[in-house]
Each structure stands twice: as C-alpha cells, then as structure tokens.
Amino acid sequence: MRTEELLELMKSRYTTKHYSGEKIPREKLEALLEVLRLSPSSVNSQPWHFFVASSDEAKAKILPAILDFNRERVTLASDVVVFAVREEIGPEHLKALLEQELADGRYAGLPAGTDYDAGRRHFVDLHQKERRDGFAWETAQAYIAQGFLLMAAAAIGVDSTPIEGADFEMLDRILGLREKGLRSVVAVSLGVRRPNDSNASRPKSRLPREAVVTEIR
C-alpha cells in the first residue's frame, strides 16, 4: 500500500451507524479473524479470546446486553465480534505461549537453557499485583487488536462499528465467560452500511496536528 493510499483510507474510514443486513463474504470474515489472531500484544501475552456472533440466533443471544441505541448495529450487522480478556494470566496460559513460540522457532539460534519467557513473566507479574491493574493492562492489549481489526476491515471494504455501549457484566453471564476465567471488554460489528448511513456524509473531524503532535528536541 502506498503512503497516499494509506492516508486516503484513514480519511475515508468511519464508524458505521446503520447497517443494511447484508452478509459479508465468509472469506473476508476469516481474514479479519486471522488479523485478530496475528495482532500484537505486550510481551506477546495474547491475553484475549474472541467470540463471533454470525447467525441471527447468535446475535439475538447477545442482544439483551447491548444498549438500545446500539441494537440495530448488532441485528443488522453481518457479524459481531466480542473481545474478552483473561481475568488472570496464569501458568497454563504462559506455558501455552512458550510452547507455541518454541514450536514456531521463535528462539532458534539462542543458547540452550535460556529462560526464554522470563521477561514476559516479569511484566505479567508487574501488572497482576492488583487485579484492577491486571484487567486494565489486558484490556489495553485487546484495544490494540481492535485497532488492527478496524483498519483491516476498512482495507478490504468491510464496514465496522466499535461498540462500548453494552452491559458487559450481562454479556459475561450470557456467554458464561466468568466460568471460563474471561471478561468481555468491547465488541465490534462488521457488515455492509446502508447507502444513506448518517455518518457517510459527515466530514471527518479531528484536532489539528499541532494540537496532538509535538516533536521532541
């Protein structure tokens, strides 16, 4: 992608307010789920799990937890992705991360006996001294993945809406997340916007560069 294409994409991408009910091609959904899987996270902690509601029945199941003004952005979307994070990054998850890294050859060429994941455990422990801090840190990782999803969706012509207007405690109960050691933190609708979507004709509004960027000298 050329620089000018990237900037044009950022200028044209917006949050969809009204969906048409049309389904997006399944290969595009699969590509976006792979983007989520490949998203970066601090110390490769990958503290997330993504739940996908694609059928009308699945979307109806989570609908009670969605606030009124967002419900059409669920029912008429093609798919909805619920982002959940772990209540705690425990030994089993850390072990799974290390085993996957070893299988993928991430540490090839390093001396045998190296404590490969010592740095990760150090930073995970730093953020888990208090449960509130750990949850906030993991939520920040989920929002990194959300950003990648929104950008990737725009790049392949899929409209999207980040959804924070939900009762996430209720969503946890509906999906049985607490029993799995997970908590939901945000959701994203994916789909095809209506031709008359109210946000489409509104100019993008951002603060000027000098208000948000300072060069350190």
LINTAMO-V102171 format. One record per pair of residues at least 4 apart in sequence whose C-alpha atoms are under 7 Angstrom apart, sorted by the first residue. I is the first residue (numbers start at 0). J is the second residue. Records with the same first field share a line. If there is no record, write none. Layout:
BEGIN
I = J ; J
END
This chain:
BEGIN
0 = 4 ; 5
1 = 5
2 = 6
3 = 7
4 = 8
5 = 9
6 = 10
7 = 11
8 = 12
10 = 203
12 = 153
14 = 159 ; 160
15 = 158 ; 159 ; 160 ; 192 ; 198
16 = 72 ; 196 ; 197 ; 198
17 = 72 ; 192 ; 193 ; 196
18 = 72 ; 75 ; 76 ; 190 ; 191 ; 192 ; 193
19 = 75 ; 191 ; 192 ; 193
20 = 75 ; 76 ; 77
21 = 77 ; 190 ; 191
22 = 77 ; 190
23 = 27 ; 77 ; 190 ; 191
24 = 28
25 = 29
26 = 30
27 = 31
28 = 32
29 = 33
30 = 34
31 = 35 ; 148 ; 151 ; 152
32 = 36
33 = 37
34 = 38 ; 148
35 = 144 ; 148
38 = 144 ; 147
39 = 43
40 = 44 ; 45 ; 140
41 = 140
42 = 119
46 = 84 ; 85 ; 88 ; 137
47 = 82 ; 83 ; 84 ; 85 ; 141
48 = 82 ; 83 ; 84
49 = 80 ; 81 ; 82 ; 83
50 = 80 ; 81 ; 82
51 = 78 ; 79 ; 80 ; 81
52 = 57 ; 58 ; 78 ; 79 ; 80
53 = 57 ; 58 ; 77 ; 78 ; 79
54 = 58
55 = 59
56 = 60
57 = 61
58 = 62 ; 73 ; 74
61 = 170 ; 173
62 = 70
64 = 165 ; 166 ; 167 ; 169 ; 170
65 = 69 ; 70 ; 164 ; 165 ; 166
66 = 70 ; 164 ; 165
69 = 73 ; 164
70 = 74
71 = 75
72 = 76 ; 188
73 = 79 ; 188
76 = 188 ; 189 ; 190
77 = 189 ; 190
78 = 188 ; 189 ; 190
79 = 186 ; 187 ; 188 ; 189
80 = 186 ; 187 ; 188
81 = 183 ; 185 ; 186 ; 187
82 = 141 ; 183 ; 184 ; 185 ; 186
83 = 181 ; 182 ; 183 ; 184
84 = 137 ; 138 ; 181 ; 182 ; 183
85 = 180 ; 181 ; 182
86 = 134 ; 180 ; 181 ; 182
88 = 92
89 = 93
90 = 94
91 = 95
92 = 96
93 = 97
94 = 98
95 = 99
96 = 100
97 = 101 ; 116
98 = 102
99 = 103
100 = 104 ; 105
101 = 105 ; 106
116 = 120
117 = 121
118 = 122
119 = 123
120 = 124
121 = 125
122 = 126
123 = 127
124 = 128
126 = 132 ; 133 ; 136
127 = 132 ; 133
129 = 133
130 = 134
131 = 135
132 = 136
133 = 137
134 = 138
135 = 139
136 = 140
137 = 141
138 = 142 ; 184
139 = 143
140 = 144
141 = 145
142 = 146
143 = 147
144 = 148
145 = 149
146 = 150
147 = 151
148 = 152
149 = 153 ; 159
150 = 154
151 = 155
152 = 156 ; 157 ; 158 ; 159
153 = 157 ; 158
157 = 189 ; 190 ; 191
158 = 189 ; 190 ; 191 ; 192
159 = 187 ; 188 ; 189 ; 190
160 = 187 ; 188 ; 189
161 = 186 ; 187 ; 188
162 = 185 ; 186 ; 187
163 = 185 ; 186
166 = 170
167 = 171 ; 183 ; 184
168 = 172
169 = 173
170 = 174
171 = 175 ; 176 ; 177 ; 182 ; 183
172 = 176
175 = 179
176 = 180 ; 181 ; 182
177 = 181 ; 182
192 = 196
206 = 210
207 = 211
208 = 212
209 = 213
END
